Amino acid sequence: MRRPHDHDGHHDPGHDHDHDHGGAWSRLRHAVAPHSHDAVAIIQTADESSSEGIRAAWIGLAGMTATALAQVLIVAVSGSVALLADTVHNLGHAVTTIPLIIAFRLGRRPSTERYSYGFRRAEDLVGLLIGLVVALSAALILWEAVAALVHPRELANLGWVLAAGLVGFVGNELVAVHRIRTGRRIGSAALVAEGQHARADGLTSIAVVLGVLGVWAGFDRADAVVGLLIGFAVLVLLVNTLRTVVRRLMDGVEDGVIDAMAGAAAAVEGVAGVDRVRARWTGHRIEGDLIVRVDPELTVTAAHGVAERVEHELLHATPSLEAVVVHLHPVADAATEARLHELTAHHASAAARAAYRAARPTTGG
């Protein structure tokens, strides 16, 4: 019962209703901070979602590289630590985006005998790499900021620094919105992490502006203080970003996913109960399995039809679900249940194995 989700969808849990009711401010806020509906929009196939991710990564790479190159020149003539912090982040994006693109492409390769679940987990490993780069960036930012506090640097061309900060904010935020929206739409934690990284860069660009204003106001260490604040903000971002990546590496899913899958399966005609549901992310797709109860009088063909309907409903009702294995159990009383699962139940614990061997002393267990 395990197949890719390759048919046209008929149900979109994203609720495509109009968001214009909040006016211009609501639309602007949604553009800057996409809300939870973005997390449940559906890309119909794994190939489509991977293509979306690769496209978003390339677009972001182009934008971040252009911004970083411009800022490198301004850092050289201004000596701004806060702008250096912003520039380091942009260069970090150039370093981490290429492995992310490689991971997306690797995830499209078919499974092999050794890697029977495919290669999508590479995407989550890249998420860890992104975290490492962010950590190194934060360390460099804090080091330079402390040095500037101890030995204040005379800043030059503050007008250019101010302009670069404003331009950096706009460029970074545009990249962030695109990456976060795409990452949530296809379920890619690594792409969302890259988008959050870009958003942090945008905020640091605003901090650069504040540093320049502070220097103009007569506080010669304002630039260094802002650099320190940026460094600590990046550390907070790092923790929040890695939380999702590590959860996925530990086969965790978001709250409500399992309950929603159980509810969808229970509503299918012919299902008398749902015993167990499991799901896990592999890259930006979900794989799962569940046990459903059916009438014990059903023929094999009829029972298979129930399982097929359950799988079909789950593929439509669960965003990013790639495949699900449906295991059938007959409705039975406790005694019958024990007899039906006698061979496997005694492997559950040492006590169960001992009881099984005591009842059948001649068996090998």
Salt bridges, closest charged atoms under 4 A:
ASP20 OD1 - ARG27 NH1 3.77
ASP47 OD1 - ARG108 NE 3.98
GLU52 OE2 - ARG55 NH1 3.22
GLU52 OE1 - ARG185 NH2 2.84
GLU123 OE1 - HIS284 ND1 2.66
ASP124 OD2 - ARG121 NH1 3.80
GLU144 OE1 - ARG153 NH2 2.92
GLU173 OE2 - ARG199 NH2 2.68
GLU194 OE1 - HIS93 ND1 3.54
GLU194 OE2 - ARG179 NH1 3.54
GLU194 OE1 - HIS197 ND1 3.74
ASP201 OD1 - HIS89 ND1 3.08
ASP201 OD2 - HIS93 NE2 3.33
ASP251 OD1 - ARG121 NH2 2.94
ASP251 OD2 - ARG280 NH1 3.56
GLU254 OE2 - ARG247 NH2 3.30
GLU254 OE2 - ARG248 NH2 3.39
ASP275 OD2 - ARG293 NE 2.70
ASP275 OD2 - HIS329 ND1 3.98
GLU287 OE2 - ARG2 NH2 2.98
ASP289 OD1 - ARG276 NH2 2.77
ASP289 OD2 - ARG278 NE 3.29
GLU308 OE2 - ARG3 NH2 2.99
GLU311 OE1 - ARG3 NH2 3.67
GLU322 OE2 - ARG120 NH2 3.61
GLU322 OE1 - ARG285 NE 3.07
GLU337 OE1 - ARG293 NH1 2.74
GLU337 OE2 - HIS341 ND1 3.17
GLU342 OE2 - ARG360 NH1 2.73
